[in-house]
């Protein structure tokens, strides 16, 4: 399924799932969680103007295309606190 087919409700559920998984990781004793925003994974697809053809608040301008990432980060930070590392791997170029 393309990211343009995802509803706002779907996006919110995925954000909640990332945050919930981060809490499980923290409770397991890890010091942080990585967000993989590269290589065509979902967070990268929302960032990319090549894949992200949405016309709502999650598409178009860069501020909107980064919203899924920033909302995910905020949800993780809210549940895990400031002493839990959130690491980011991000592409410099998608070569598209």
C-alpha positions in Angstrom: 0.0 0.0 0.0 1.3 3.4 -0.9 1.7 6.2 1.7 -0.9 8.2 -0.2 -3.4 5.5 0.6 -2.9 5.8 4.3 -5.6 7.7 6.3 -4.7 10.2 9.0 -6.1 7.6 11.4 -3.6 5.0 10.0 -0.7 7.5 10.4 -1.7 8.2 14.1 -1.8 4.5 14.8 1.7 4.0 13.3 3.0 6.9 15.4 1.5 5.4 18.5 3.0 2.0 17.6 6.5 3.5 17.3 6.1 5.2 20.7 4.7 2.0 22.3 7.6 0.0 20.9 10.1 2.5 22.2 8.6 2.1 25.7 9.0 -1.7 25.4 12.6 -1.1 24.4 13.3 1.2 27.3 11.7 -1.3 29.8 13.9 -4.0 28.4 16.9 -2.0 29.6 18.1 -0.3 26.5 19.4 3.3 26.6 17.8 4.4 23.4 16.0 3.6 20.2 16.9 4.2 16.5 14.6 5.8 14.0 15.5 4.6 10.5 14.6 7.4 8.1 16.5 6.0 5.2 16.5 3.3 2.5 12.8 3.7 1.5 11.3 2.7 4.9 8.1 4.4 5.9 9.6 7.4 7.7 11.8 8.0 4.7 8.9 7.7 2.3 7.0 10.4 4.0 10.1 12.7 3.9 10.7 12.0 0.1 8.8 14.2 -2.4 9.3 11.4 -4.9 7.1 9.0 -2.8 5.0 11.5 -0.8 2.3 12.8 -3.1 -0.1 13.6 -0.3 -2.0 16.8 -0.3 -2.9 17.0 3.4 -0.8 18.1 6.4 1.6 15.1 5.8 2.5 16.1 2.2 3.6 18.9 0.0 6.0 21.4 1.7 9.0 20.1 3.6 7.4 21.2 6.9 4.5 18.8 6.1 6.6 16.0 4.9 8.6 16.0 8.1 5.5 16.1 10.3 5.3 12.2 10.5 8.9 12.2 11.7 8.5 15.0 14.2 5.2 13.6 15.5 6.8 10.2 16.0 9.8 11.7 17.8 7.5 13.8 20.0 5.3 10.7 20.9 8.4 8.7 21.8 9.9 11.5 23.9 6.6 12.0 25.7 6.4 8.4 26.8 10.1 7.7 27.4 11.3 11.0 28.9 14.4 13.1 28.2 17.0 10.6 29.4 16.2 8.0 26.7 18.2 8.5 23.5 16.4 8.7 20.2 18.9 8.2 17.4 18.2 9.0 13.8 19.6 7.4 10.6 18.7 9.6 7.6 19.7 9.6 4.0 21.5 12.6 2.6 20.1 11.8 -0.9 17.6 9.3 -2.2 19.1 9.4 -5.7 15.7 9.9 -7.2 
